[in-house]
Amino acid sequence: MLPLTRRSFVTTLIVASAFGVTGTVTAQAPSPAPAPKPAPAPAPANAADRIADRVQAFYDKTKTFKASFKQVYTAKAYNKTKEARGSVIFQKPGKMSWRYENNGNRIVSDGKLIKVYEKENKQMYEQAMEKSQYPAALAFLVGQGNLKQSFKLSQLDSKQMNFEGGYVLQGEPREATPAYQRMILYVDGATYQVRRVLLLDAQGNKNRFDFAGTQVNLQPPAGEFVFTPPPGTQVVRP
């Protein structure tokens, strides 16, 4: 595992803890974003903002969020794609619990500290949430961040993006971050829940999260957001 900078700490670990991706990647210009095409149905000029408002409203009234997830990480420099599956629970404000089925890794936050445990390496990275740069593309799920305030949004053509029956929003961070250059949200057309989040960085890497079996406003299991690593685990505090 390579040393991590403070500003890229959490975003990198969400990838690294799941897949063990290591190595130095030379920065290269990102591929240009495909030009958005008109939606199949007529839409007002500010359609992206209006969709974002509906998405935000759904999660603003959601106190807890539970789902199974599939994560697909594509490392362009190595021409490799790796997958992981598991379950995730979010609870406002700022609490989350990721359980990876394939490797026993955990990502846990009690709203104050975020802990990323790597079972194979017997390491756990720990950092204060307020100092981390948890991706804004996922932050609204835990009651932090606002889509329109965090991103410049545009609507992509759902048919072209193979997501007919829903909406596809592309967001460019209003404040530059080394973690990713663009995020794409795939939004359910009936409920305005986010079904998929795709993050794209400057090196051409892709990190995709697909959520299924979503349940909202259910009481999480006791102790879900408390995690103590096994004896012998090295704790790293950048």
Order of alpha helices (4+ residues) and beta strands (2+ residues): alpha-alpha-beta-beta-beta-beta-beta-beta-alpha-alpha-beta-beta-beta-beta-beta-beta
